[in-house]
Amino acid sequence: MKLLKKILRAFLIAPVAILLLFEEWGWEPLAACFNALGRLPWWGQLERMIVRLPPWAALLVFGVPVVGLVPIKLLALYLFGNGHVALGLALIVVAKLAGTAIAARLFQLTHPTLMQLPWFARLYTPWKNWKDRVLAQVRGSWPWQVARQLKARVKARVKIWRIRINGLLNYPPSGPHE
């Protein structure tokens, strides 16, 4: 029975871990993209307004992108149903990236305010602890370690290629010819 529980748990945790990894991978860089928009005067003003919202309004603002993506996902399902699989899949991917970026930035802006809601703080802390444990398990796994090593090798190789390409592009040195 214990073996069956372990197998069932692995099957249930695998998709959740993949989703968490996507969110974790995408959360920071995508939020950084939206953070860069904060340098625009009107965008920065909008973000300052969001930070000053009361808790109930912050919850609404944080929830709007989630609800706003439902029609896009339904459109993707419609496209799938009509044989436009590639277009539907592209729509899902773009919606997921955009939704994650918007949600990540809004969460950065609203998190302190949302934590003022007792029920949110009570639910968020165990969720965060559970998510961190799952991610630690995944990051400690053999496939994750192999993927990290592969990524490091590819990154090093790309850096070498860039240096070589830049060297070729800058040769011969530009300047006054003698």
N, CA, C and O of each residue as an XYZ file, in Angstrom:
712
protein
N       0.826     -1.200      0.000
C       0.000      0.000      0.000
C       0.868      1.261      0.000
O       0.524      2.255     -0.639
N       2.002      1.215      0.726
C       2.893      2.365      0.761
C       3.473      2.652     -0.623
O       3.615      3.809     -1.018
N       3.806      1.591     -1.353
C       4.344      1.753     -2.700
C       3.304      2.406     -3.607
O       3.629      3.295     -4.393
N       2.061      1.965     -3.494
C       0.984      2.537     -4.294
C       0.810      4.022     -3.967
O       0.612      4.832     -4.872
N       0.882      4.384     -2.694
C       0.783      5.790     -2.293
C       1.917      6.613     -2.887
O       1.702      7.732     -3.353
N       3.127      6.057     -2.869
C       4.284      6.770     -3.424
C       4.113      6.987     -4.926
O       4.397      8.070     -5.437
N       3.652      5.961     -5.627
C       3.455      6.067     -7.078
C       2.366      7.093     -7.382
O       2.537      7.952     -8.246
N       1.256      6.998     -6.672
C       0.156      7.934     -6.876
C       0.605      9.362     -6.568
O       0.275     10.293     -7.302
N       1.347      9.527     -5.499
C       1.853     10.850     -5.116
C       2.779     11.403     -6.203
O       2.710     12.586     -6.534
N       3.634     10.556     -6.749
C       4.550     10.994     -7.807
C       3.763     11.447     -9.041
O       4.105     12.452     -9.664
N       2.705     10.700     -9.393
C       1.884     11.071    -10.543
C       1.128     12.379    -10.306
O       0.927     13.158    -11.237
N       0.718     12.614     -9.083
C      -0.011     13.844     -8.778
C       0.928     15.035     -8.651
O       0.593     16.141     -9.076
N       2.090     14.815     -8.074
C       3.017     15.922     -7.851
C       3.716     16.333     -9.138
O       4.051     17.507     -9.294
N       3.947     15.412    -10.062
C       4.684     15.737    -11.290
C       4.054     16.899    -12.065
O       4.763     17.854    -12.385
N       2.743     16.859    -12.384
C       2.183     18.002    -13.122
C       2.192     19.289    -12.295
O       2.421     20.377    -12.825
N       1.941     19.154    -11.003
C       1.967     20.335    -10.145
C       3.381     20.906    -10.100
O       3.558     22.123    -10.147
N       4.387     20.036    -10.008
C       5.779     20.489     -9.976
C       6.141     21.188    -11.278
O       6.839     22.202    -11.257
N       5.683     20.670    -12.401
C       5.966     21.296    -13.693
C       5.338     22.688    -13.742
O       5.975     23.644    -14.184
N       4.094     22.800    -13.289
C       3.429     24.101    -13.253
C       4.174     25.062    -12.326
O       4.403     26.219    -12.679
N       4.546     24.583    -11.152
C       5.277     25.428    -10.206
C       6.621     25.863    -10.779
O       7.034     27.010    -10.608
N       7.293     24.949    -11.456
C       8.582     25.297    -12.056
C       8.412     26.358    -13.140
O       9.221     27.280    -13.240
N       7.364     26.228    -13.949
C       7.113     27.255    -14.964
C       6.866     28.593    -14.296
O       7.440     29.611    -14.683
N       6.010     28.583    -13.295
C       5.707     29.830    -12.596
C       6.975     30.403    -11.964
O       7.235     31.603    -12.052
N       7.752     29.540    -11.334
C       8.984     29.971    -10.679
C       9.990     30.490    -11.706
O      10.621     31.525    -11.492
N      10.137     29.777    -12.812
C      11.075     30.184    -13.852
C      10.643     31.502    -14.482
O      11.460     32.389    -14.726
N       9.360     31.611    -14.738
C       8.871     32.783    -15.432
C       8.580     33.973    -14.552
O       8.605     35.114    -15.014
N       8.304     33.720    -13.293
C       7.842     34.766    -12.387
C       8.811     35.938    -12.327
O       8.423     37.072    -12.608
N      10.052     35.687    -11.968
C      11.024     36.774    -11.790
C      11.332     37.522    -13.086
O      11.198     38.745    -13.123
N      11.745     36.816    -14.166
C      12.063     37.575    -15.377
C      10.863     38.302    -15.981
O      10.998     39.419    -16.482
N       9.696     37.671    -15.933
C       8.519     38.323    -16.498
C       8.093     39.516    -15.645
O       7.675     40.542    -16.182
N       8.194     39.392    -14.331
C       7.899     40.534    -13.458
C       8.899     41.652    -13.703
O       8.538     42.829    -13.664
N      10.157     41.293    -13.956
C      11.181     42.302    -14.233
C      10.843     43.077    -15.509
O      11.088     44.281    -15.587
N      10.290     42.401    -16.493
C       9.880     43.095    -17.729
C       8.832     44.162    -17.418
O       8.931     45.296    -17.886
N       7.842     43.792    -16.634
C       6.807     44.753    -16.278
C       7.340     45.811    -15.328
O       6.890     46.957    -15.355
N       8.298     45.435    -14.486
C       8.925     46.392    -13.588
C       9.621     47.478    -14.397
O       9.599     48.647    -14.013
N      10.235     47.105    -15.509
C      10.909     48.078    -16.370
C       9.915     49.094    -16.927
O      10.270     50.248    -17.164
N       8.680     48.666    -17.133
C       7.658     49.600    -17.615
C       7.376     50.696    -16.588
O       6.888     51.772    -16.934
N       7.688     50.410    -15.322
C       7.470     51.380    -14.256
C       8.242     52.672    -14.457
O       7.945     53.682    -13.819
N       9.229     52.644    -15.337
C       9.989     53.868    -15.634
C       9.196     54.833    -16.506
O       9.503     56.024    -16.565
N       8.173     54.312    -17.183
C       7.302     55.201    -17.955
C       6.452     56.000    -16.966
O       5.893     55.416    -16.039
N       6.342     57.306    -17.137
C       5.631     58.123    -16.139
C       4.215     57.649    -15.842
O       3.851     57.505    -14.675
N       3.415     57.406    -16.866
C       2.024     57.007    -16.616
C       1.940     55.621    -16.008
O       1.054     55.357    -15.194
N       2.860     54.715    -16.392
C       2.853     53.360    -15.835
C       3.259     53.404    -14.367
O       2.649     52.748    -13.522
N       4.303     54.191    -14.073
C       4.748     54.332    -12.685
C       3.652     54.906    -11.809
O       3.485     54.492    -10.662
N       2.909     55.852    -12.345
C       1.794     56.440    -11.597
C       0.716     55.386    -11.327
O       0.160     55.329    -10.230
N       0.425     54.558    -12.325
C      -0.548     53.478    -12.158
C      -0.083     52.504    -11.072
O      -0.878     52.087    -10.230
N       1.207     52.142    -11.090
C       1.732     51.224    -10.072
C       1.666     51.842     -8.679
O       1.347     51.148     -7.713
N       1.960     53.121     -8.561
C       1.870     53.792     -7.251
C       0.425     53.794     -6.746
O       0.181     53.659     -5.547
N      -0.537     53.948     -7.674
C      -1.951     53.883     -7.274
C      -2.307     52.489     -6.774
O      -3.036     52.343     -5.793
N      -1.790     51.462     -7.451
C      -2.074     50.077     -7.054
C      -1.514     49.794     -5.670
O      -2.173     49.146     -4.858
N      -0.309     50.269     -5.391
C       0.322     50.036     -4.088
C      -0.498     50.665     -2.964
O      -0.523     50.141     -1.850
N      -1.166     51.781     -3.242
C      -1.931     52.489     -2.214
C      -3.356     51.964     -2.029
O      -4.094     52.472     -1.185
N      -3.744     50.968     -2.796
C      -5.118     50.448     -2.708
C      -5.380     49.804     -1.348
O      -4.461     49.271     -0.727
N      -6.625     49.849     -0.887
C      -6.984     49.084      0.310
C      -6.978     47.590     -0.024
O      -7.019     47.213     -1.195
N      -6.926     46.743      1.005
C      -6.803     45.299      0.761
C      -7.861     44.709     -0.179
O      -7.510     43.925     -1.061
N      -9.127     45.056     -0.022
C     -10.168     44.469     -0.875
C      -9.965     44.859     -2.333
O     -10.185     44.042     -3.227
N      -9.543     46.111     -2.586
C      -9.308     46.558     -3.962
C      -8.053     45.898     -4.539
O      -8.009     45.567     -5.724
N      -7.029     45.709     -3.693
C      -5.806     45.029     -4.143
C      -6.145     43.601     -4.572
O      -5.606     43.106     -5.562
N      -7.027     42.945     -3.836
C      -7.446     41.591     -4.192
C      -8.165     41.585     -5.543
O      -7.938     40.696     -6.365
N      -9.019     42.563     -5.768
C      -9.711     42.662     -7.057
C      -8.716     42.897     -8.191
O      -8.800     42.247     -9.233
N      -7.780     43.816     -7.996
C      -6.792     44.125     -9.031
C      -5.939     42.898     -9.335
O      -5.629     42.629    -10.495
N      -5.562     42.158     -8.305
C      -4.763     40.958     -8.509
C      -5.577     39.877     -9.232
O      -5.020     39.104    -10.012
N      -6.873     39.818     -8.983
C      -7.716     38.788     -9.590
C      -8.180     39.095    -10.999
O      -8.567     38.180    -11.726
N      -8.155     40.351    -11.408
C      -8.649     40.740    -12.730
C      -7.926     40.017    -13.871
O      -8.597     39.518    -14.774
N      -6.585     39.938    -13.874
C      -5.925     39.244    -14.996
C      -6.311     37.772    -15.097
O      -6.420     37.229    -16.197
N      -6.516     37.133    -13.963
C      -6.900     35.718    -13.968
C      -8.254     35.559    -14.648
O      -8.430     34.693    -15.505
N      -9.196     36.388    -14.267
C     -10.538     36.330    -14.849
C     -10.496     36.805    -16.304
O     -11.203     36.270    -17.157
N      -9.666     37.809    -16.580
C      -9.564     38.348    -17.925
C      -9.015     37.363    -18.937
O      -9.280     37.495    -20.132
N      -8.254     36.378    -18.482
C      -7.688     35.391    -19.394
C      -8.650     34.254    -19.723
O      -8.399     33.486    -20.652
N      -9.735     34.135    -18.985
C     -10.700     33.055    -19.237
C     -11.248     33.105    -20.666
O     -11.275     32.067    -21.327
N     -11.690     34.276    -21.180
C     -12.178     34.290    -22.569
C     -11.097     33.898    -23.587
O     -11.397     33.268    -24.601
N      -9.856     34.269    -23.315
C      -8.768     33.909    -24.230
C      -8.564     32.396    -24.232
O      -8.351     31.792    -25.284
N      -8.629     31.796    -23.059
C      -8.485     30.339    -22.969
C      -9.662     29.628    -23.632
O      -9.482     28.588    -24.266
N     -10.859     30.182    -23.489
C     -12.027     29.605    -24.168
C     -11.882     29.717    -25.685
O     -12.267     28.806    -26.417
N     -11.323     30.840    -26.157
C     -11.066     30.992    -27.585
C     -10.065     29.938    -28.057
O     -10.217     29.376    -29.142
N      -9.049     29.671    -27.249
C      -8.072     28.630    -27.602
C      -8.753     27.263    -27.690
O      -8.471     26.488    -28.604
N      -9.645     26.964    -26.746
C     -10.392     25.702    -26.804
C     -11.244     25.628    -28.067
O     -11.331     24.577    -28.702
N     -11.871     26.741    -28.430
C     -12.660     26.797    -29.659
C     -11.769     26.500    -30.866
O     -12.150     25.737    -31.753
N     -10.585     27.106    -30.890
C      -9.645     26.872    -31.989
C      -9.220     25.405    -32.039
O      -9.142     24.815    -33.117
N      -8.946     24.821    -30.874
C      -8.604     23.392    -30.819
C      -9.738     22.564    -31.418
O      -9.513     21.672    -32.236
N     -10.946     22.875    -30.996
C     -12.117     22.125    -31.452
C     -12.365     22.233    -32.944
O     -12.983     21.347    -33.536
N     -11.891     23.304    -33.557
C     -12.073     23.498    -34.994
C     -10.828     23.146    -35.794
O     -10.689     23.544    -36.951
N      -9.921     22.394    -35.168
C      -8.765     21.888    -35.885
C      -7.584     22.834    -36.002
O      -6.609     22.507    -36.678
N      -7.639     23.979    -35.376
C      -6.537     24.940    -35.421
C      -5.647     24.753    -34.187
O      -5.537     25.637    -33.337
N      -5.023     23.589    -34.117
C      -4.258     23.203    -32.926
C      -3.069     24.134    -32.702
O      -2.850     24.594    -31.582
N      -2.301     24.418    -33.749
C      -1.114     25.262    -33.601
C      -1.494     26.664    -33.130
O      -0.844     27.222    -32.245
N      -2.540     27.230    -33.716
C      -2.983     28.562    -33.333
C      -3.509     28.568    -31.892
O      -3.217     29.479    -31.117
N      -4.281     27.544    -31.550
C      -4.789     27.432    -30.181
C      -3.670     27.288    -29.172
O      -3.691     27.912    -28.111
N      -2.690     26.457    -29.510
C      -1.543     26.275    -28.617
C      -0.748     27.560    -28.480
O      -0.333     27.913    -27.377
N      -0.529     28.264    -29.583
C       0.193     29.544    -29.535
C      -0.557     30.541    -28.660
O       0.056     31.273    -27.883
N      -1.870     30.570    -28.785
C      -2.684     31.481    -27.979
C      -2.558     31.143    -26.495
O      -2.438     32.040    -25.659
N      -2.585     29.858    -26.170
C      -2.432     29.425    -24.772
C      -1.067     29.846    -24.232
O      -0.975     30.365    -23.119
N      -0.012     29.627    -25.008
C       1.348     29.964    -24.559
C       1.477     31.467    -24.339
O       2.003     31.904    -23.316
N       0.995     32.258    -25.300
C       1.078     33.714    -25.164
C       0.251     34.180    -23.958
O       0.697     35.036    -23.194
N      -0.932     33.627    -23.791
C      -1.785     33.999    -22.658
C      -1.125     33.617    -21.339
O      -1.194     34.369    -20.367
N      -0.489     32.459    -21.302
C       0.183     32.016    -20.075
C       1.346     32.946    -19.747
O       1.513     33.352    -18.597
N       2.143     33.282    -20.747
C       3.274     34.189    -20.515
C       2.794     35.571    -20.076
O       3.295     36.128    -19.100
N       1.830     36.113    -20.797
C       1.312     37.440    -20.446
C       0.639     37.420    -19.079
O       0.839     38.321    -18.264
N      -0.155     36.388    -18.838
C      -0.837     36.281    -17.543
C       0.139     36.147    -16.393
O      -0.051     36.756    -15.340
N       1.185     35.353    -16.585
C       2.197     35.190    -15.539
C       2.923     36.509    -15.299
O       3.162     36.885    -14.152
N       3.275     37.211    -16.371
C       3.975     38.489    -16.229
C       3.127     39.499    -15.469
O       3.608     40.157    -14.546
N       1.872     39.615    -15.859
C       0.981     40.579    -15.209
C       0.729     40.176    -13.761
O       0.802     41.012    -12.860
N       0.434     38.900    -13.537
C       0.168     38.430    -12.173
C       1.391     38.604    -11.280
O       1.264     38.986    -10.117
N       2.567     38.325    -11.819
C       3.788     38.459    -11.022
C       3.997     39.902    -10.598
O       4.280     40.176     -9.432
N       3.860     40.815    -11.529
C       4.062     42.230    -11.182
C       2.978     42.706    -10.230
O       3.273     43.390     -9.249
N       1.734     42.355    -10.502
C       0.654     42.770     -9.594
C       0.838     42.180     -8.206
O       0.541     42.837     -7.208
N       1.328     40.945     -8.133
C       1.549     40.350     -6.821
C       2.663     41.079     -6.080
O       2.567     41.301     -4.873
N       3.731     41.455     -6.806
C       4.792     42.239     -6.163
C       4.230     43.535     -5.591
O       4.604     43.957     -4.497
N       3.336     44.156     -6.337
C       2.774     45.432     -5.903
C       1.751     45.280     -4.775
O       1.675     46.131     -3.889
N       0.971     44.210     -4.804
C      -0.141     44.067     -3.860
C       0.154     43.148     -2.677
O      -0.620     43.122     -1.721
N       1.250     42.397     -2.716
C       1.535     41.407     -1.671
C       1.461     41.982     -0.249
O       0.767     41.412      0.593
N       2.155     43.094      0.047
C       2.062     43.612      1.426
C       0.628     43.952      1.833
O       0.234     43.725      2.977
N      -0.151     44.498      0.895
C      -1.538     44.843      1.203
C      -2.381     43.587      1.362
O      -3.215     43.511      2.264
N      -2.171     42.599      0.493
C      -2.942     41.361      0.589
C      -2.667     40.633      1.902
O      -3.557     39.986      2.455
N      -1.450     40.738      2.395
C      -1.110     40.077      3.660
C      -1.842     40.703      4.849
O      -1.835     40.136      5.942
N      -2.467     41.857      4.654
C      -3.278     42.474      5.710
C      -4.627     41.771      5.860
O      -5.297     41.912      6.882
N      -5.016     41.016      4.838
C      -6.255     40.234      4.922
C      -5.940     38.960      5.721
O      -5.141     38.141      5.266
N      -6.543     38.778      6.888
C      -6.187     37.626      7.728
C      -6.337     36.287      7.006
O      -5.468     35.425      7.132
N      -7.415     36.098      6.257
C      -7.623     34.825      5.576
C      -6.569     34.612      4.499
O      -6.148     33.477      4.272
N      -6.130     35.686      3.825
C      -5.104     35.560      2.794
C      -3.773     35.165      3.428
O      -3.100     34.251      2.952
N      -3.401     35.849      4.492
C      -2.139     35.541      5.178
C      -2.155     34.108      5.705
O      -1.145     33.406      5.647
N      -3.312     33.680      6.221
C      -3.446     32.331      6.770
C      -3.302     31.268      5.672
O      -2.740     30.202      5.921
N      -3.796     31.544      4.476
C      -3.684     30.595      3.362
C      -2.339     30.707      2.628
O      -1.792     29.701      2.177
N      -1.817     31.913      2.512
C      -0.601     32.132      1.729
C       0.619     31.477      2.372
O       1.428     30.866      1.674
N       0.761     31.595      3.673
C       1.954     31.065      4.345
C       2.088     29.551      4.164
O       3.164     29.100      3.770
N       1.054     28.737      4.429
C       1.208     27.301      4.176
C       1.413     26.977      2.694
O       2.171     26.066      2.361
N       0.743     27.717      1.803
C       0.926     27.503      0.364
C       2.386     27.744     -0.022
O       2.987     26.941     -0.736
N       2.945     28.842      0.451
C       4.335     29.188      0.128
C       5.286     28.132      0.681
O       6.229     27.733     -0.001
N       5.052     27.681      1.898
C       5.900     26.641      2.497
C       5.815     25.342      1.696
O       6.835     24.705      1.433
N       4.598     24.949      1.308
C       4.420     23.721      0.522
C       5.112     23.849     -0.823
O       5.816     22.936     -1.255
N       4.912     24.985     -1.486
C       5.525     25.217     -2.796
C       7.051     25.161     -2.692
O       7.711     24.565     -3.544
N       7.600     25.771     -1.666
C       9.056     25.757     -1.484
C       9.575     24.334     -1.260
O      10.642     23.979     -1.760
N       8.828     23.522     -0.513
C       9.232     22.120     -0.295
C       9.203     21.328     -1.600
O      10.128     20.567     -1.884
N       8.139     21.505     -2.402
C       8.035     20.792     -3.677
C       9.171     21.216     -4.600
O       9.812     20.374     -5.230
N       9.421     22.517     -4.680
C      10.505     22.998     -5.541
C      11.861     22.496     -5.063
O      12.724     22.182     -5.883
N      12.062     22.417     -3.760
C      13.335     21.889     -3.231
C      13.495     20.422     -3.623
O      14.593     19.996     -3.981
N      12.413     19.647     -3.559
C      12.463     18.242     -3.981
C      12.815     18.133     -5.453
O      13.661     17.324     -5.835
N      12.172     18.942     -6.275
C      12.423     18.896     -7.715
C      13.860     19.311     -8.005
O      14.551     18.663     -8.791
N      14.308     20.389     -7.374
C      15.674     20.866     -7.611
C      16.732     19.890     -7.118
O      17.862     19.901     -7.607
N      16.385     19.066     -6.175
C      17.319     18.062     -5.673
C      17.308     16.772     -6.474
O      18.122     15.880     -6.231
N      16.397     16.668     -7.421
C      16.266     15.429     -8.189
C      17.368     15.302     -9.240
O      17.965     16.293     -9.660
N      17.619     14.071     -9.651
C      18.637     13.793    -10.659
C      18.356     14.492    -11.987
O      19.270     15.106    -12.538
N      17.125     14.431    -12.535
C      16.888     15.114    -13.817
C      17.142     16.626    -13.737
O      17.671     17.225    -14.673
N      16.763     17.222    -12.624
C      16.985     18.661    -12.460
C      18.479     18.976    -12.450
O      18.924     19.931    -13.087
N      19.241     18.175    -11.730
C      20.690     18.408    -11.654
C      21.334     18.254    -13.024
O      22.195     19.049    -13.399
N      20.920     17.230    -13.774
C      21.458     17.025    -15.120
C      21.087     18.214    -16.009
O      21.920     18.707    -16.769
N      19.850     18.669    -15.913
C      19.401     19.804    -16.729
C      20.187     21.065    -16.378
O      20.539     21.842    -17.266
N      20.461     21.272    -15.106
C      21.263     22.446    -14.692
C      22.669     22.381    -15.260
O      23.204     23.386    -15.728
N      23.265     21.195    -15.218
C      24.614     21.041    -15.777
C      24.598     21.293    -17.284
O      25.480     21.967    -17.816
N      23.595     20.750    -17.964
C      23.469     20.955    -19.397
C      23.283     22.443    -19.711
O      23.897     22.971    -20.638
N      22.443     23.102    -18.942
C      22.209     24.532    -19.134
C      23.505     25.314    -18.950
O      23.799     26.219    -19.731
N      24.281     24.974    -17.925
C      25.547     25.666    -17.680
C      26.512     25.463    -18.847
O      27.205     26.396    -19.255
N      26.555     24.248    -19.379
C      27.428     23.981    -20.529
C      26.999     24.771    -21.756
O      27.834     25.358    -22.445
N      25.702     24.786    -22.029
C      25.189     25.527    -23.181
C      25.478     27.017    -23.014
O      25.895     27.686    -23.960
N      25.256     27.526    -21.812
C      25.506     28.938    -21.540
C      26.981     29.283    -21.769
O      27.295     30.317    -22.358
N      27.879     28.417    -21.304
C      29.314     28.638    -21.503
C      29.666     28.600    -22.983
O      30.460     29.414    -23.457
N      29.081     27.662    -23.712
C      29.348     27.539    -25.144
C      28.846     28.774    -25.899
O      29.531     29.285    -26.785
N      27.660     29.243    -25.547
C      27.099     30.444    -26.186
C      28.007     31.643    -25.911
O      28.244     32.460    -26.801
N      28.510     31.747    -24.697
C      29.402     32.859    -24.355
C      30.666     32.815    -25.218
O      31.126     33.850    -25.700
N      31.221     31.630    -25.410
C      32.413     31.472    -26.253
C      32.084     31.873    -27.687
O      32.858     32.591    -28.321
N      30.941     31.417    -28.206
C      30.538     31.759    -29.571
C      30.382     33.271    -29.733
O      30.807     33.842    -30.736
N      29.768     33.912    -28.736
C      29.583     35.365    -28.803
C      30.925     36.086    -28.855
O      31.104     37.030    -29.624
N      31.853     35.636    -28.040
C      33.184     36.252    -28.044
C      33.839     36.083    -29.407
O      34.420     37.027    -29.941
N      33.747     34.885    -29.967
C      34.330     34.632    -31.287
C      33.661     35.468    -32.373
O      34.333     36.043    -33.229
N      32.335     35.528    -32.330
C      31.608     36.304    -33.336
C      31.957     37.785    -33.209
O      32.198     38.456    -34.212
N      31.983     38.289    -31.988
C      32.348     39.695    -31.786
C      33.765     39.957    -32.276
O      34.035     41.010    -32.853
N      34.671     39.011    -32.052
C      36.043     39.151    -32.541
C      36.097     39.206    -34.049
O      36.861     39.983    -34.621
N      35.282     38.374    -34.705
C      35.250     38.385    -36.170
C      34.636     39.673    -36.705
O      35.099     40.225    -37.703
N      33.584     40.148    -36.028
C      32.921     41.367    -36.490
C      33.801     42.596    -36.303
O      33.685     43.564    -37.055
N      34.660     42.564    -35.329
C      35.520     43.712    -35.046
C      36.886     43.598    -35.713
O      37.786     44.386    -35.423
N      37.045     42.628    -36.599
C      38.337     42.453    -37.277
C      38.146     42.712    -38.759
O      37.175     42.180    -39.296
N      38.913     43.424    -39.440
C      40.057     44.163    -38.914
C      39.589     45.351    -38.112
O      38.471     45.829    -38.298
N      40.432     45.830    -37.224
C      40.029     46.957    -36.378
C      39.643     48.151    -37.241
O      40.318     48.482    -38.216
N      38.555     48.779    -36.863
C      38.137     49.965    -37.604
C      38.931     51.150    -37.089
O      39.283     51.200    -35.910
N      39.201     52.055    -37.920
C      39.963     53.239    -37.555
C      40.775     53.687    -38.743
O      40.641     53.140    -39.838
N      41.611     54.671    -38.536
C      42.412     55.166    -39.655
C      43.348     54.088    -40.157
O      44.078     53.475    -39.378
N      43.327     53.862    -41.432
C      44.211     52.858    -42.042
C      45.508     53.515    -42.448
O      45.514     54.633    -42.964
N      46.582     52.838    -42.220
C      47.881     53.409    -42.562
C      48.367     52.913    -43.879
O      49.450     53.296    -44.321
